[in-house]
Amino acid sequence: MDDQTQLELEAAAFRRLQRHLMEDRTDVQNIDMMNLTGFCRNCLSRWYQEAANDRGIDMSKDEGRAAFYGMPFSEWKAKYQTDATAQAQAKFKDTHG
């Protein structure tokens, strides 16, 4: 496989993951993702922002989130984010804090 094809396949897989998380599984909370996988939508948006910054593109945290979420993060939170359960918060604290 040539480098361009690999790049295109990786980009397609990323876009599919993004659509899955943003359209198909809005019910899955970021804290639950963090507890199960060690990363969440915010991590993906940060990695996107960091990749842009590494390439000399000035992108803030909020701009990276808006690019990944497809809307301002505050709008996403209002539409889809629920309060974390005490159990999820405790698990997060045990594994990340």
C-alpha positions in Angstrom: 0.0 0.0 0.0 1.4 3.4 -0.9 1.6 6.2 1.7 -1.2 8.3 0.2 -3.7 5.4 0.2 -2.7 4.6 3.8 -3.3 8.3 4.8 -6.7 8.2 3.1 -7.7 5.0 4.8 -6.6 6.3 8.2 -8.5 9.6 7.6 -11.7 7.6 6.6 -11.4 5.5 9.7 -11.1 8.6 11.9 -14.1 10.2 10.2 -16.1 7.1 10.8 -15.1 7.0 14.5 -16.0 10.6 14.8 -19.5 10.1 13.2 -20.1 7.1 15.4 -19.3 9.0 18.6 -21.1 12.2 17.5 -24.2 10.7 15.8 -24.7 7.0 16.7 -23.6 6.9 20.3 -24.5 10.3 21.8 -25.8 8.3 24.8 -22.2 7.3 25.8 -20.8 9.8 28.2 -17.2 11.0 28.0 -16.5 9.9 31.6 -17.7 6.4 30.7 -15.4 6.4 27.7 -12.5 7.5 29.9 -13.2 4.8 32.5 -13.3 2.1 29.8 -10.8 3.2 27.3 -8.6 5.9 28.8 -9.7 8.5 26.2 -12.9 10.3 25.2 -14.2 12.8 22.7 -12.3 15.6 24.4 -9.1 13.7 24.0 -9.8 13.2 20.3 -10.5 16.9 19.9 -7.3 17.8 21.8 -5.3 15.4 19.5 -6.9 17.1 16.5 -5.9 20.5 17.9 -2.4 19.4 18.7 -2.0 18.0 15.2 -3.1 21.3 13.7 -0.7 23.2 16.0 2.2 20.9 15.1 1.6 21.9 11.5 1.7 25.6 12.2 -2.1 26.0 12.2 -3.2 28.2 15.1 -6.1 26.4 16.8 -7.4 26.9 20.3 -8.8 24.2 22.6 -12.3 25.6 21.9 -11.7 25.6 18.1 -10.4 22.0 18.3 -13.5 20.9 20.2 -15.8 22.7 17.8 -14.0 21.1 14.8 -14.4 17.6 16.3 -17.8 17.9 17.9 -19.2 19.8 14.8 -20.6 22.4 17.1 -19.5 24.5 20.1 -18.7 22.2 23.1 -21.3 24.1 25.2 -24.0 23.2 22.7 -22.9 19.5 22.8 -23.0 19.5 26.6 -26.5 21.0 26.6 -27.8 18.5 24.1 -26.2 15.3 25.2 -24.1 15.4 28.4 -25.7 14.1 31.6 -24.4 14.3 35.2 -21.9 11.6 35.9 -23.0 9.0 38.4 -21.3 8.7 41.7 -20.0 5.3 40.6 -18.5 6.7 37.3 -16.9 9.6 39.3 -15.4 7.1 41.8 -14.0 4.9 39.0 -12.6 7.9 37.3 -10.9 9.1 40.5 -9.5 5.6 41.1 -8.0 5.3 37.6 -7.1 8.8 36.8 -6.4 10.6 40.0 
